């Protein structure tokens, strides 16, 4: 008989905001930190990532902090520097956290290849592992996984779909 988890579910709030590219789902903790940002049509994937990172999760409808909502809305309206003001907290392996923290340092309006990011974190041969960690990023847009592109400059993979990736990059001034 399999053992049952006795861990209490992590309690997190779920909010939604309208954006030009669909409804964004915001998951926040009791301290007002963003724990996940995904798209309404990818809610199942978001819930699975939350489960993988935190174990059992209890999501209840709850407004995200006003400052976070304002920052995200402002970003989508063209004030691209607003994402830096969003407080976030992530759970993942040390390698995933290293990749996700490096994503946060990619300036608005620029892109990097997976290989370049692997080199920046001191692991130039870990290109595929960087790609996998990027695909497990729970906080899209704020941790800008959309800024990673193929070595040949092509748009490759985005958890919210390539059309959203294209829109986000154009919104930030990147010609794609």
C-alpha positions in Angstrom: 0.0 0.0 0.0 1.5 3.4 -1.0 2.3 5.8 1.8 0.1 8.9 2.0 1.5 12.3 2.3 0.8 13.9 5.7 2.1 17.3 4.6 -0.5 20.0 4.9 -1.3 21.7 1.6 0.4 24.9 0.8 -2.2 27.7 0.9 -1.9 30.1 -2.0 -4.2 32.7 -3.5 -5.3 32.7 -7.2 -6.2 35.9 -9.0 -6.7 36.7 -12.7 -5.9 39.8 -14.7 -6.8 40.6 -18.3 -3.9 41.2 -20.7 -3.7 41.8 -24.4 -2.7 38.2 -24.9 -5.2 36.5 -22.6 -6.1 36.2 -19.0 -3.1 35.8 -16.7 -3.3 33.6 -13.6 -1.5 35.0 -10.6 -0.7 32.7 -7.7 0.5 34.5 -4.5 1.4 33.5 -1.0 0.4 35.0 2.3 3.4 37.3 2.2 2.3 38.8 -1.1 5.0 37.1 -3.2 4.3 35.8 -6.7 4.6 32.0 -6.8 3.2 31.4 -10.3 2.1 33.3 -13.3 0.6 31.4 -16.2 -2.2 31.7 -18.7 -5.8 30.6 -18.3 -5.6 28.1 -21.1 -2.6 26.5 -19.4 -4.0 26.3 -15.9 -3.6 22.6 -15.8 0.1 22.9 -16.5 0.4 25.6 -13.9 -1.3 23.5 -11.2 1.0 20.6 -12.1 4.1 22.8 -11.7 2.8 24.0 -8.4 2.3 20.4 -7.2 5.8 19.4 -8.4 7.4 22.4 -6.6 5.4 22.6 -3.4 3.5 19.3 -3.0 -0.1 19.5 -2.2 -1.5 23.1 -2.9 -4.7 24.6 -1.8 -5.6 27.4 -4.3 -8.3 29.8 -3.2 -9.6 32.8 -5.1 -7.9 35.8 -3.5 -6.8 39.2 -5.0 -3.1 39.5 -5.6 -1.5 42.5 -3.9 -2.6 45.8 -5.5 1.0 46.8 -6.3 1.6 43.5 -8.1 -1.5 43.9 -10.2 -0.6 47.5 -11.0 3.0 46.5 -12.0 1.8 43.8 -14.3 -0.9 45.9 -15.9 1.6 48.7 -16.4 4.0 46.3 -18.1 1.3 45.2 -20.5 0.4 48.8 -21.2 4.0 49.6 -22.2 5.8 50.5 -19.0 8.3 47.7 -19.4 10.4 48.4 -16.3 7.6 47.6 -13.9 8.3 43.8 -13.7 11.4 44.5 -11.6 9.1 45.7 -8.8 7.2 42.4 -8.5 8.1 40.4 -5.4 8.5 36.7 -6.1 9.5 33.5 -4.4 10.3 30.2 -6.1 10.8 26.6 -5.2 12.8 24.2 -7.3 16.1 22.4 -7.4 19.2 24.5 -6.9 20.0 24.3 -10.6 16.5 25.4 -11.6 16.7 28.3 -9.2 20.1 29.3 -10.6 18.6 29.4 -14.1 15.4 31.2 -13.0 17.5 33.8 -11.2 19.6 34.3 -14.3 16.4 34.8 -16.4 15.5 37.7 -14.2 18.8 39.4 -15.1 18.1 39.4 -18.9 17.4 43.0 -19.8 14.1 44.0 -21.4 14.4 44.2 -25.1 17.2 41.6 -25.4 17.3 37.9 -26.0 19.8 35.2 -25.2 20.3 31.7 -26.6 20.0 28.7 -24.2 23.7 28.2 -24.7 24.6 31.7 -23.8 22.5 31.5 -20.6 24.2 28.1 -19.8 27.6 29.8 -20.2 26.5 32.8 -18.0 25.7 30.5 -15.1 29.1 28.8 -15.5 27.7 25.6 -17.0 28.3 25.9 -20.8 27.6 22.3 -21.6 24.2 22.3 -19.7 22.2 23.7 -22.7 19.5 21.1 -22.5 19.3 21.3 -18.8 18.8 25.1 -19.1 16.1 24.4 -21.6 14.4 22.0 -19.3 14.6 24.4 -16.3 13.3 27.2 -18.5 10.3 25.1 -19.4 9.6 24.5 -15.7 9.7 28.2 -14.9 6.6 28.8 -12.7 6.6 32.6 -13.1 6.4 33.4 -16.8 6.8 37.0 -17.9 8.3 38.2 -14.6 11.1 35.6 -14.9 11.3 36.2 -18.6 11.7 32.8 -20.2 10.3 34.3 -23.4 13.7 36.0 -23.8 15.4 32.7 -24.5 15.7 31.8 -28.2 17.4 29.2 -30.3 21.1 29.6 -31.2 20.1 30.5 -34.8 17.8 33.3 -33.5 14.6 31.3 -34.0 11.7 31.3 -31.6 11.6 28.0 -29.8 9.3 26.7 -27.2 7.2 28.8 -24.8 4.9 27.4 -22.2 2.2 29.9 -23.1 2.5 29.2 -26.8 4.7 30.7 -29.5 2.2 33.5 -30.4 2.4 34.8 -26.9 6.2 34.6 -27.0 6.2 36.5 -30.2 3.9 39.2 -28.8 6.0 39.6 -25.6 9.2 40.0 -27.5 7.7 42.5 -30.0 6.1 44.3 -27.0 9.6 44.7 -25.6 11.0 46.0 -28.8 12.7 42.8 -30.2 12.2 42.2 -33.9 11.1 38.6 -34.5 
